[in-house]
Amino acid sequence: MANRDVVITGIGLVSSLGEGGAAHWDKLTTAGTVPVIDAERFQPYAIHPLPEIDWGLQIAKRGDQRQMETWQRLGTYTAGMALDDAGIKGNDELSATMDMVVAAGGGERDEAVDAGVLAASEGRSDRDVLINEKLTTELRPTLFLAQLSNLLAGNISIVHKVTGSSRTFMGEEGAGVSAIETAAARIRSGQSTHVLVGGAFQTEHSDMLLGYELAGYLHRGPWKPVWQRQGSEGGGVVTGSGGAFLVLESREHAEARGQKIYAELGPVLSGRAKRRNGGLADNIAQLLTRAELPEGDLLAISGASGAHAATAAEKATLDANPAIAARALSSLTGHMKEAQFPFAVALAALAVDRGAGYPAFEAGERDFSGQPRNVLATAIGYHQFEGLALVSAPR
């Protein structure tokens, strides 16, 4: 059975900190970088908003831009950045043979229509008739088609001509983990030679926040960094808009076309602990054991969301290993749901490529002063699913 090396050759990033790998590297390696926070629009919840984006840089046709919701534009834009970075965008042969694995949630609902339906239902008992009336007026079929998670992959195919096989995963951080796990497995087995993989999340919409808050996950009150939210009011999660896409290739494919390699993607592991039984910390520890971590100091890019139980379990497990210096990504970008794990893997690849670590993202994180040959990326889901990957310097 084939066991090809998987390498990272393209990175596309967007968050509240800016656009692109270089911009994020500059911000995240500057000690004292202040997160961009909007605490006004969705009180009592804070968010990390998108920066100003010129969508035309990656989505040339205004018609294409108009028919996409923001999360679709964001994902399509970020995917274009990764393709550009990997030298694939505009190459018809490479694009046509490129596979794609996308992590995506549902689209943004029409809040005005939802509110109208609810308001009308309060004064009527014939709700079956009411729904039929709304179906013939406001609840048009195209409204629901616009919510399909696989539309992000469809728009990427249309705009960037990536027309190989396509898969879409749904389900918070787990979708991002499964997307990268699947893409890497396809390359290792020889089923794919190059894959576009990633996700995007747009939090600046009330229904996106509602999904977290229905189970009490959102942090309330003054903003705090991730590791310092334990015991604070609310559930601990502060969300952020962002996207992360990677181009993964087999080493042979990348070398044959002379493409720069950022890093090698090692083991990608996932799990689903029975959290009600208190098994999360043990499951994270098992994943770390299976990852066969190298000896010596190890930098970790943690996708910890801030959710109290999940974040406490991850912190306890990482702190138990004195060699690991963790950096809480969400302290500076917010929690980006499906894009969380791809973003962590991208930052790990940048550190390996640049041969330097990141300073502490918040007070209390362990120092790391070495030259990282290996970097761990984690995503412990705020509700369920766990994943991690080891990113290493190319051999």
N, C-alpha and C positions, 0 to 999 in steps of 0.2 A: 504494500500500500504506500502511496506517495506521502511524503512528509516534508513538503516544501517550506522554506523559510518565508515568513510574512514580514514585509517591510512597509514603513510609512513614507510616502513620497509627496503627499500633498496635504496642506492644512488650511482650512477656512474657519475663521472665528469671528463672531460678533457678540458683544455683550455691552452692558452699560459703560464699560471701560473704553470701548472703541471697536475698530475693525482690524482684522488681520493678525497673523502670528507675531509679526515684528512689533506692532503697537501693543499687544498684550504683554509681550516679553518686556518691553521698556517700562510699562506701567507696573508690572508685577515684580520686577527686580529693583524697583526704586523704593527704598525703605520709606515708610510713612505714607504710601499712596492711600488716598482717602476714597472710600467707595462713593459711588453716585447713588443717592437715595432720594426718592420722592415719598414724603410722608404725608402729603396733603390730599392727593386725588382720591384715595381709597381709605380714608381714616375709618377705623383705627389701625389700619394695616399699612405698613410701608412696603414699597417695591423698589427694585432696581430697574429703571426704564431703559428703553433703547436709545442709542445716540441718534443724531440726525444722519440719515442714510440717503444717498443718491441712488435710488433703485436702478436707474438707467445704466449704471456702470456694469451691472451683470444681467439685467433684464431689459434688453434694448427696446422692445416694442411696448409702447404705452398700453396697447390693447391687452397684452399679456399681463401687465401690471394691474390694470383695472379689474380684471376678472378674478384676481387672487385676493383672498383675505390677507391680513398682515402676516399671520404665521406662515402662510404659503410663500409670500414674497420673501420673508426672512429666510426660510429654508432654501428656496431656490437661489437667492442671492449668495448665501453662505456656501452652498454647493458649488456655485460658479467660482468662488474664490479658491476653493480647494482644487478644482479642475485646472484653473489658471496656474496655481502654484506647482501642480504636478506636470505641467506642460502638455495637458490632454485637451483642454478646451480648444475647439476649432480644428482638431485632428479628427476627421470623419471616421477613419478606420479604427482608431482607438476608442472613440466614443461609441461606435456601433457595436463593438465587441465587449463593452464594459458592462458589468453587472452592477446592480444597485440594491442596497439594503437600507431602509429608512425607518427611523423610530419617530412615530408621530401620534398625537392624540387626536381628538375630534376638533372640528373647527369652531369658530366663534359664532355663537347663536345671535339671532336678531332679538335683542333684548326688548325692543319696542313691541314686537309681535307677541313675545312671551308675556309681557306685562298686560297687553290688551286681552289676551285669552284669559288670563287669570282674573282680571278685573271684570270681564263679562260673565265669567262663571259664578261670581259672587251673588249676582242678582237673578240667576236663572236656575231652574231645576231640570230643564230639558237639555242636559249637557251633550247628549248624543247629537241632537239637532244643532247645537251650538258648534260642535266640532265640524260637522258637515258644512256649516256656513263658512267657518274659517278656512276649511280646506279649499273652498271654491273662490276664496278671495285672497287672504293673506298667507296661508300656509302652502305656498306654491311648491311644486316638486323641486324646482331648482334651488330653493332655499335649503332643502335637505341634502341635495347632491353636493352643495358647497361645504358640507360638514364632513364628508368622507375623508378618513385619515389617509387613504392612498392617493388622494389628489396631490399631495406634496410630491410624491414620486412621479405622478403624471405630469405635473408642471415642470419638474426637472428634465424629464424626457423631452418635452416639447421645446423648452427654452435652450437646453444645453445639448440636445441630440444624444443623450445617453440611452441607448435603445437595446441593451442586452436584457437579461432577466431582471425582474424587479420583485422585491419582497418588502412588506411593511409590517412592523411590529407595533402594537399598542400596549400601554401599561406602565406609565410613569418611568422611574429609573430602570425598571426591568426591561423595558423596550430597548433602551439604549445599550444595555448589557447584551441582550440577545442579538441585537443587530451586529455589534462588533464580533461577538462570539461566532455568529453564523458566517459573517464575511470572512473571518480568519480561517474558519474550518473549511470553507469552500476552496480557499487558496491552498491551504495545506494539503488537501486531498487531490488537487489538480482539477477540480471542477471549474474554477475561475482563475484567470491570470491577473485581473485587476478589477477592483471593486470600489465604488463610491459608497461611503457609509456615514451616517450621522443623523442628526435630528435638529429640531427647532421648537422653541416655545415662546409664545407671546402672552405675557401675563397682564398686560394693560387693558383688561376687559373684565367686567365684573363677574361674568360667569366662569372665567378661569379661576378666579379667587374663590368662588363659591364651592368648587369641587374640593378644595382643601378645607375650607372652614366648616363644611357640613359635618365633618368628623372632628372639628376642633383643633386643626393642625396649625393654624396661622398664629404667628407671634403678635402680641398686642403691646402697646405702650412704646416707650423710647427704644430706638434701634440698638441692638447689641451684636457683637460678633458671635459667630456660631458656637464656639466652645463655651461662651459666657452666658448662654440663654437658659441654662438649667435653672428651674425655679421661678422663671419670669412668667408673667401673665400670658395666657394663651398657650398654643401648642409648640411654638419655637421656630416655625418655618417662615422665612422671609423670601418671597419669590423674586425672580428676575427674568427679564426678556433676553433671549439670546439664541444663538445657533452654533453648532459645531459639526463640520464635515471633514472626513479624512479620505484620502486616496490610499488604499492598501493594494500592494502588488506582491507577487512572488519575487524573490530576489533575482531570479533569472530574467524575468520580464523587465524589471526596472533596469538591471545592468545592461541588458541587450539594447535598450534605447538610450543608455547613457544618462539616466535621470538621477539627480541627487537623492540620496536616502537620508531621511532624518534619523530614523531609529528602526530597530527591529521589534516587532510585537511578539512577545513570548506567550506564556500561558494566559488564557482568558478563561476565568472560572466564574461559575454562578451557583446560586443556591436559593432555597426558599425555606427558611427556618420556621418552626412552629413557635411563633413569638409569644403566644399566650402561655406557653409552658416555660417561658424564660430561657429558651434555647438559642437566642440570637447571638450572644457573645461567644458561646461554644461554636456555633456555626461559622462565625467570622474567623475564629482561631483555626478551625479546620481548613477553611479556604486558604489562609496564610500558609499553613503547613503544606498543602497541596501545591502551592505556587513555587515551592522550592526556592525560597528567597536566598540571595547570595549572602555570604558572610560580610561583616563590616557594617558601617553606617549606611542607612538607606533613607533616601528622601521619598516621601509619600504625598501625592496630591489627593486629598480626601474630598469626595463629593458629599460629605455629610450635610444633611439638609437643615439641621438644627432641631428637628423633631425630637422631643425630650428622650423618649425611650431608646429609639434607634441610635441617636447621636451619643448618648451615654454609653451604650454597649460598644459602639465603635471606638470611642475614646478610651474606654477602659482596656480594650483589647490591644490597641496600638500603644498605649502608655505602658503596657506590661512588657513590651519589647523595647529595651533601652536603646537599641540601635536605630529605631525608626523615628524620623523627624517629620511629623505630619504638617501639612498646610491645608487649612480649611478654605477651599475654593469659594464656597458660598458667602464667606465673610465679605468678599469684594465684588461678587457678581450676582448674588442671590441664587436661589434654587431654580434650576432651569429644566426640571422634570425630565422629559425624554432626552434632552441634549446634555444632561449632567455628566454621564459617563463618557461620551465622546469628547466632551470638553476637557475632562480630567486626563484622558489619554493624550489629547493634543498637547496639553501643558507639560505632561511628562516627556513627550517626544521633543519638545522645544528645549527642555532642560538638558536632555541627553545630547542633543545636537550642539547646543552652545557650550556644553562642558561646564556648566555652573548651576548652582542651586538657586532657589528663591529665598529671600529673607522671610522672616516670620510675617504671615498675613495678619496676625493679631498677637497681642501680648500673651506670653505664656507658652508659645510654641517653641519646641526645642531648636537649638541652633544647628545649622548644617553648613559646614565650611568646605567640604570636600568637592572633588570633581565627580559628579554622578555618572557612573557607567550604567547604573540600573535605577529606575524610578518606578515606584508602585503607584497605580491609580485605583481608587476605590469608588464604589457607589453603593452605599447601604440604604436601601429604599426607605423613605419616610413612613411608608405603610407596610410594604412587603418587598421581597426580592433583594438579593445581595449579589454583588459582583466585584471582581477585581481583575487587574491585568498587570503583568510585569513588562515594562518597556525598557529595552536595553540598547546600548551603543551598537551600531552595525559592525559585524565582524569582517 
